[in-house]
Amino acid sequence: MADTEQAPASVPEAAAAAVLDALNATDTNGTEALNATAKFVASPEGTALAYGSLVFMALLPIFFGALRSVHCSKSKNASDMPETITGRDAARFPIIASCTLFGLYLFFKVFSQEYINLLLSVYFFGLGVLALSHTMSPLMSRIFPDSFSNKQFQLLFTQGSEETKEEIVNYEFDTKNLVCLLISTVVGVWYLLKKHWIANNLFGLAFALNGVELLHLNNVSTGCILLGGLFVYDVFWVFGTNVMVTVARSFEAPIKLVFPQDLLERGLDASNFAMLGLGDIVIPGIFIALLLRFDVSLKKNSRTYFYSSFLAYIFGLGLTIFVMHTFKHAQPALLYLVPACVGFPVVVALIKGELTELFRYEETPPEDTDVKEDPETEKKDQ
């Protein structure tokens, strides 16, 4: 988390790591360097409004993304199928993320920042349109009346002849999805042309919500490995080197939530922003979503672990803001979020005597469930 003054602007594993680096690179670093040229001093009211808004915006994708992840885990629709993170993936993710971060650092040192950010803008424009469209889809289904003529479409790409035909893309959508895509495209064009902070936040919230919804940890141990690894990763690259600072200052993409501290003075044209990287939302968010699915699996009509971890996230983020303003230095938010989000649920499990059940909980991907059922079905048919 950091403050910065910004002038108005005229999923494979490696790719996921690249996005994660971008998320973490912009969330906690570069405060001193960026503030060295800042002339505007935020008022206490403006600062409180900015950080209060950031906390509120961070909670939205975690809460609603976790709820949608429960439905997503039961879905058989290919477009809603979650990506499961295993223990092996979690262990090597910080290493891949570190390599990608350093690669970005070298790119910005060697190549023109202008051209790199142009490519990134186009790349995130496409991702943002799709993410925002997917986020809006359930809402649109409720808004449109039953009398609305909703036609079904299918996008199908295959390769090979009739006997060896293989599906490459098989995507089903309807008229409501097309409306969502149109609205998202308008937001995307707005972001490309103006780089406005509201458009940035719309894309950022969509990225975060989709990440929490579609990235699933297979068990609590995997979550602890991932959070622990990224805890070390975040602290090292923030306090140990200037790599993250350089990338944070150079990287322009909607992978952070921002809110102006001078909104009260300058309105929507404000330019002195407080920011929070999406990595500080998505990484704890997928762990919180896992705990919600664990609550559901207990079938006790209780959401104890979800609410305890959700409150832990609020506490950790609040502590980050407090320490940052006390010491006047940007802080790696995962330094405070990881112990809180892991520690609170573990304490709750110890009190309830469910620690064993918590760490034995295992999620089976929908694909694996289908594969396991087929042999049994065949035996019954025989």
Backbone torsions as a table, in degrees:
resi	resn	phi	psi	omega
1	MET	NA	140.1	-176.2
2	ALA	-158.6	167.7	171.8
3	ASP	-107.0	147.7	175.5
4	THR	-158.3	151.3	175.1
5	GLU	-102.1	125.1	-174.3
6	GLN	-120.9	126.9	178.5
7	ALA	-77.9	148.4	177.5
8	PRO	-58.7	135.4	-173.4
9	ALA	-92.0	115.1	-176.6
10	SER	-60.0	NA	NA
11	VAL	NA	95.2	175.8
12	PRO	-63.6	165.4	-173.6
13	GLU	-66.3	-44.1	-179.1
14	ALA	-63.0	-39.7	178.6
15	ALA	-65.7	-40.5	178.0
16	ALA	-62.7	-38.6	178.4
17	ALA	-65.1	-38.1	178.8
18	ALA	-61.7	-43.6	178.9
19	VAL	-66.0	-41.5	179.8
20	LEU	-61.4	-40.3	177.4
21	ASP	-59.8	-42.9	179.1
22	ALA	-62.6	-40.6	-179.5
23	LEU	-62.0	-49.6	-177.2
24	ASN	-73.1	-27.9	-177.6
25	ALA	-68.3	-23.2	-175.7
26	THR	-108.1	3.7	-171.4
27	ASP	-96.9	-31.0	-168.4
28	THR	-131.3	3.9	-166.1
29	ASN	-124.2	162.6	170.6
30	GLY	83.2	15.8	-176.9
31	THR	-61.8	-49.2	-175.9
32	GLU	-64.2	-44.2	-178.1
33	ALA	-65.4	-40.9	-177.0
34	LEU	-75.3	-34.4	-178.6
35	ASN	-79.5	-9.1	-178.2
36	ALA	-62.7	-29.7	-178.9
37	THR	-103.7	3.1	-177.5
38	ALA	-73.9	135.8	-179.5
39	LYS	-106.5	-21.5	-176.2
40	PHE	-90.5	131.7	176.2
41	VAL	-105.9	117.9	-175.3
42	ALA	-68.7	143.7	175.9
43	SER	-76.6	157.5	177.5
44	PRO	-57.7	-37.4	179.4
45	GLU	-66.0	-43.1	180.0
46	GLY	-64.6	-40.5	178.4
47	THR	-64.8	-44.7	179.5
48	ALA	-62.4	-41.8	178.8
49	LEU	-63.8	-42.6	-177.8
50	ALA	-64.2	-50.1	-176.8
51	TYR	-74.3	-32.0	173.4
52	GLY	-63.6	-40.2	178.6
53	SER	-67.3	-39.0	178.3
54	LEU	-63.0	-43.2	178.5
55	VAL	-62.5	-44.6	179.4
56	PHE	-62.1	-44.8	179.8
57	MET	-65.5	-33.7	179.2
58	ALA	-67.7	-32.9	-178.0
59	LEU	-73.7	-28.9	-176.6
60	LEU	-60.0	-55.8	-178.9
61	PRO	-65.8	-29.4	178.6
62	ILE	-68.5	-47.5	-177.4
63	PHE	-65.5	-54.3	-175.9
64	PHE	-75.4	-32.0	175.9
65	GLY	-65.0	-38.7	178.1
66	ALA	-64.8	-43.4	178.2
67	LEU	-62.2	-42.3	179.9
68	ARG	-70.7	-25.4	179.3
69	SER	-67.9	-27.9	177.5
70	VAL	-65.2	-45.9	177.1
71	HIS	-67.0	-39.4	-178.4
72	CYS	-61.7	-37.5	-178.3
73	SER	-66.8	-20.6	179.8
74	LYS	-100.9	-5.1	-174.6
75	SER	-77.7	145.9	175.3
76	LYS	-110.3	4.7	176.7
77	ASN	-76.6	128.0	-175.6
78	ALA	-59.9	-33.9	-177.9
79	SER	-71.9	-20.6	-179.2
80	ASP	-106.1	7.0	-176.1
81	MET	-70.6	127.6	-178.3
82	PRO	-75.1	157.8	174.0
83	GLU	-99.7	119.5	-175.1
84	THR	-91.4	130.4	177.8
85	ILE	-98.1	121.5	-179.9
86	THR	-93.8	172.8	178.5
87	GLY	-60.8	-37.3	178.6
88	ARG	-66.1	-42.6	176.9
89	ASP	-60.2	-44.1	-177.7
90	ALA	-64.6	-37.2	-177.4
91	ALA	-68.5	-38.0	-177.0
92	ARG	-93.7	-7.1	-177.6
93	PHE	-61.0	-46.6	178.4
94	PRO	-60.4	-32.3	179.2
95	ILE	-69.0	-46.1	178.8
96	ILE	-63.7	-40.5	179.7
97	ALA	-63.5	-39.9	179.0
98	SER	-64.5	-42.6	178.6
99	CYS	-63.6	-41.1	179.9
100	THR	-67.3	-40.9	178.4
101	LEU	-60.7	-45.9	-179.9
102	PHE	-66.7	-34.0	175.2
103	GLY	-62.5	-42.6	176.2
104	LEU	-62.1	-40.2	178.8
105	TYR	-59.3	-45.2	179.3
106	LEU	-66.6	-37.9	178.8
107	PHE	-60.2	-45.6	-178.8
108	PHE	-69.8	-24.2	177.6
109	LYS	-78.0	-34.5	-173.2
110	VAL	-92.9	-44.5	-173.1
111	PHE	-102.0	165.3	-179.1
112	SER	-67.2	128.4	179.9
113	GLN	-61.2	-34.2	-177.6
114	GLU	-62.1	-46.0	-177.1
115	TYR	-72.5	-36.1	178.6
116	ILE	-63.8	-45.2	-179.8
117	ASN	-68.5	-28.2	174.7
118	LEU	-64.9	-45.5	177.5
119	LEU	-63.4	-41.5	179.7
120	LEU	-64.7	-37.6	179.5
121	SER	-62.7	-43.7	179.1
122	VAL	-66.2	-42.0	-179.7
123	TYR	-62.0	-48.6	-178.2
124	PHE	-75.4	-20.0	172.3
125	PHE	-62.1	-48.7	178.8
126	GLY	-63.5	-46.1	179.1
127	LEU	-63.3	-41.1	-177.4
128	GLY	-65.4	-40.7	178.9
129	VAL	-61.8	-45.2	-180.0
130	LEU	-66.9	-42.3	-178.9
131	ALA	-65.8	-44.1	-179.5
132	LEU	-66.9	-37.7	178.0
133	SER	-63.2	-43.3	178.4
134	HIS	-65.4	-35.8	179.1
135	THR	-67.2	-39.8	-176.0
136	MET	-78.5	-20.1	-171.3
137	SER	-54.7	-49.0	179.0
138	PRO	-62.7	-35.6	179.6
139	LEU	-66.4	-41.9	179.6
140	MET	-64.2	-33.7	179.5
141	SER	-63.5	-28.7	178.8
142	ARG	-86.0	-29.0	-177.1
143	ILE	-74.2	-43.9	-176.6
144	PHE	-67.2	136.9	178.5
145	PRO	-70.1	162.1	-180.0
146	ASP	-63.8	-25.6	-179.1
147	SER	-76.2	-7.9	-178.4
148	PHE	-66.5	132.0	-179.6
149	SER	-77.0	101.9	-175.8
150	ASN	-105.4	100.1	-177.4
151	LYS	-87.8	146.0	-179.2
152	GLN	-96.3	141.6	179.1
153	PHE	-132.5	161.1	177.9
154	GLN	-142.9	128.6	176.5
155	LEU	-105.4	115.5	-173.2
156	LEU	-129.3	123.7	174.1
157	PHE	-120.8	129.2	178.6
158	THR	-130.1	164.1	173.6
159	GLN	-136.1	153.2	-179.3
160	GLY	95.8	173.7	179.5
161	SER	-83.9	-175.2	-176.9
162	GLU	-59.0	-41.1	-175.9
163	GLU	-76.7	-32.2	-177.1
164	THR	-115.0	27.8	-176.9
165	LYS	-67.3	133.2	-179.7
166	GLU	-127.5	132.7	-179.8
167	GLU	-77.9	129.0	175.5
168	ILE	-97.4	-47.9	178.2
169	VAL	-135.1	129.8	175.6
170	ASN	-139.3	92.6	-173.5
171	TYR	-120.6	125.0	178.4
172	GLU	-104.4	136.2	179.3
173	PHE	-150.1	172.9	-177.7
174	ASP	-135.6	-174.5	-177.3
175	THR	-62.9	-37.5	178.7
176	LYS	-62.3	-38.6	176.8
177	ASN	-64.0	-36.6	178.5
178	LEU	-66.2	-37.1	176.8
179	VAL	-63.7	-43.6	177.1
180	CYS	-60.6	-41.3	-179.8
181	LEU	-64.9	-38.2	178.9
182	LEU	-65.3	-46.7	178.9
183	ILE	-62.5	-42.2	179.8
184	SER	-64.2	-37.0	178.5
185	THR	-64.6	-38.9	177.0
186	VAL	-61.3	-43.7	177.4
187	VAL	-62.9	-39.8	179.6
188	GLY	-63.2	-43.4	177.9
189	VAL	-64.0	-40.7	176.8
190	TRP	-58.6	-44.1	179.1
191	TYR	-65.4	-44.2	-178.6
192	LEU	-60.7	-41.8	-174.8
193	LEU	-80.0	-40.1	-171.9
194	LYS	-110.9	-19.8	-172.9
195	LYS	51.2	37.0	-176.6
196	HIS	-69.9	145.3	-174.8
197	TRP	-67.4	-27.5	177.6
198	ILE	-70.0	-43.5	176.4
199	ALA	-63.1	-40.5	176.3
200	ASN	-57.4	-44.5	-178.1
201	ASN	-69.7	-34.6	177.2
202	LEU	-62.0	-44.6	176.4
203	PHE	-67.1	-42.1	-178.9
204	GLY	-61.9	-43.9	177.7
205	LEU	-63.3	-38.5	179.1
206	ALA	-65.4	-43.9	177.1
207	PHE	-58.9	-46.4	-176.9
208	ALA	-65.1	-45.3	-178.9
209	LEU	-63.6	-43.1	178.6
210	ASN	-65.4	-35.7	178.2
211	GLY	-64.5	-46.2	179.3
212	VAL	-65.4	-37.0	-178.0
213	GLU	-73.2	-42.1	-168.0
214	LEU	-102.3	-14.3	175.9
215	LEU	-97.1	113.7	-175.7
216	HIS	-115.0	130.4	170.2
217	LEU	-81.1	139.3	-176.1
218	ASN	-79.7	-20.4	174.7
219	ASN	-162.6	173.3	-176.4
220	VAL	-68.5	-35.9	178.6
221	SER	-61.1	-42.0	176.6
222	THR	-61.6	-39.7	177.3
223	GLY	-62.0	-41.3	178.7
224	CYS	-65.4	-39.0	178.2
225	ILE	-64.5	-45.8	-178.7
226	LEU	-64.3	-48.8	-179.1
227	LEU	-64.6	-40.1	179.0
228	GLY	-64.9	-42.8	179.1
229	GLY	-64.3	-43.5	-179.6
230	LEU	-74.2	-24.1	172.1
231	PHE	-60.1	-49.6	178.6
232	VAL	-65.6	-42.9	179.4
233	TYR	-57.2	-47.9	-176.6
234	ASP	-65.5	-45.9	-178.4
235	VAL	-65.0	-42.3	-178.3
236	PHE	-63.6	-49.7	-175.2
237	TRP	-74.1	-19.6	177.4
238	VAL	-83.0	-51.4	-173.7
239	PHE	-93.9	-21.5	-173.6
240	GLY	-89.7	-27.4	-175.8
241	THR	-142.5	175.2	174.3
242	ASN	-103.1	12.9	-176.4
243	VAL	-63.2	-49.1	-178.8
244	MET	-64.6	-36.2	179.9
245	VAL	-61.3	-45.4	-179.1
246	THR	-63.9	-45.7	179.8
247	VAL	-65.3	-40.1	-179.4
248	ALA	-61.6	-39.0	-178.6
249	ARG	-74.9	-22.8	-173.9
250	SER	-99.2	-25.7	-170.1
251	PHE	-82.9	122.5	177.1
252	GLU	-118.7	105.1	179.6
253	ALA	-164.0	156.2	-179.4
254	PRO	-78.8	58.0	-179.7
255	ILE	-115.6	28.4	176.2
256	LYS	-151.8	152.8	171.8
257	LEU	-95.9	135.4	-179.4
258	VAL	-129.1	152.1	174.6
259	PHE	-149.7	130.8	-175.0
260	PRO	-72.1	135.0	175.0
261	GLN	-82.1	-15.4	178.4
262	ASP	-105.9	26.3	-179.6
263	LEU	-62.1	-39.5	-178.1
264	LEU	-66.0	-30.3	-178.3
265	GLU	-89.8	-37.3	-171.1
266	ARG	-117.6	-1.6	178.6
267	GLY	68.3	-148.0	-175.6
268	LEU	-70.2	-11.9	177.9
269	ASP	-90.3	12.9	-179.4
270	ALA	-61.3	153.5	-174.9
271	SER	-136.8	0.0	179.4
272	ASN	-101.9	101.2	-167.6
273	PHE	-105.9	142.6	161.6
274	ALA	-94.6	144.8	-175.2
275	MET	-137.4	155.3	176.5
276	LEU	-139.1	120.8	-179.0
277	GLY	-69.8	147.5	-179.4
278	LEU	-65.6	-22.6	177.3
279	GLY	-61.6	-31.3	178.7
280	ASP	-78.7	-4.4	176.0
281	ILE	-106.0	-50.1	-173.2
282	VAL	-69.3	-44.6	-175.5
283	ILE	-61.8	-53.5	174.3
284	PRO	-67.4	-29.9	-176.9
285	GLY	-63.0	-39.8	-179.4
286	ILE	-70.3	-27.3	175.6
287	PHE	-73.0	-41.0	177.3
288	ILE	-64.3	-39.7	177.8
289	ALA	-63.7	-37.1	176.5
290	LEU	-61.7	-41.1	179.9
291	LEU	-67.1	-32.1	174.8
292	LEU	-65.6	-42.9	178.7
293	ARG	-66.8	-30.8	173.9
294	PHE	-66.1	-42.8	175.4
295	ASP	-56.3	-44.4	-179.4
296	VAL	-63.8	-38.5	-178.2
297	SER	-67.2	-25.5	179.2
298	LEU	-71.2	-22.6	178.2
299	LYS	55.5	41.9	179.0
300	LYS	-109.0	8.7	-178.9
301	ASN	55.4	37.0	-179.3
302	SER	-134.6	149.2	179.7
303	ARG	-125.6	42.9	-174.0
304	THR	-59.8	-48.5	-175.5
305	TYR	-70.5	-35.9	177.7
306	PHE	-64.1	-49.5	-177.2
307	TYR	-68.7	-34.6	178.9
308	SER	-66.7	-41.7	178.5
309	SER	-71.8	-33.1	177.8
310	PHE	-65.3	-44.3	176.0
311	LEU	-66.2	-33.9	177.4
312	ALA	-64.1	-37.7	178.4
313	TYR	-64.1	-43.5	178.0
314	ILE	-60.3	-43.7	179.4
315	PHE	-62.6	-46.3	-178.4
316	GLY	-64.4	-40.7	179.7
317	LEU	-69.1	-39.5	176.3
318	GLY	-62.8	-39.5	178.6
319	LEU	-65.4	-37.6	177.2
320	THR	-59.2	-47.6	-179.6
321	ILE	-63.0	-42.0	-179.5
322	PHE	-62.1	-48.0	-178.8
323	VAL	-65.4	-39.8	-179.1
324	MET	-60.4	-43.4	-178.9
325	HIS	-79.3	-24.6	177.0
326	THR	-70.4	-44.7	-176.7
327	PHE	-98.3	-1.5	177.8
328	LYS	55.5	43.0	-179.8
329	HIS	-147.9	139.5	179.0
330	ALA	-59.2	146.1	-176.6
331	GLN	-123.6	141.6	170.5
332	PRO	-73.1	109.6	-172.0
333	ALA	-60.9	-31.4	-179.8
334	LEU	-63.9	-20.2	176.5
335	LEU	-60.2	-31.0	-179.0
336	TYR	-105.1	-31.0	-176.5
337	LEU	-73.4	-40.3	-176.6
338	VAL	-62.9	-52.6	178.4
339	PRO	-59.5	-37.1	-178.6
340	ALA	-69.2	-49.0	-174.8
341	CYS	-70.0	-28.1	176.5
342	VAL	-87.3	-41.6	-173.9
343	GLY	-68.3	-44.5	-177.7
344	PHE	-58.8	-51.1	-179.7
345	PRO	-64.1	-34.3	178.8
346	VAL	-65.7	-41.3	177.0
347	VAL	-62.7	-42.2	177.6
348	VAL	-61.1	-42.2	180.0
349	ALA	-65.2	-37.6	177.4
350	LEU	-65.0	-42.1	-179.7
351	ILE	-65.4	-39.4	-177.9
352	LYS	-85.8	-7.4	-179.0
353	GLY	71.8	31.1	-177.0
354	GLU	-119.7	22.2	-177.3
355	LEU	-63.4	-39.6	179.2
356	THR	-64.0	-45.7	178.7
357	GLU	-62.2	-36.7	-179.5
358	LEU	-61.9	-45.9	-176.5
359	PHE	-85.2	-11.1	174.9
360	ARG	-90.2	-12.9	-178.6
361	TYR	-61.8	128.8	-177.2
362	GLU	-134.0	132.1	176.6
363	GLU	-99.0	134.2	177.4
364	THR	-103.4	124.1	178.8
365	PRO	-57.8	147.4	-179.9
366	PRO	-55.3	-33.7	-179.5
367	GLU	-64.3	-41.7	-179.4
368	ASP	-65.7	-36.2	179.6
369	THR	-62.3	-42.1	-179.5
370	ASP	-65.8	-38.7	-178.3
371	VAL	-66.6	-36.6	-177.9
372	LYS	-72.2	-28.4	-176.5
373	GLU	-80.4	-26.1	-175.3
374	ASP	-61.9	-47.4	179.6
375	PRO	-60.3	-38.2	-179.8
376	GLU	-66.1	-40.3	179.1
377	THR	-63.7	-40.6	-180.0
378	GLU	-63.8	-39.3	-179.1
379	LYS	-64.4	-40.4	179.6
380	LYS	-65.3	-37.4	179.0
381	ASP	-66.1	-35.6	179.9
382	GLN	-71.8	NA	NA
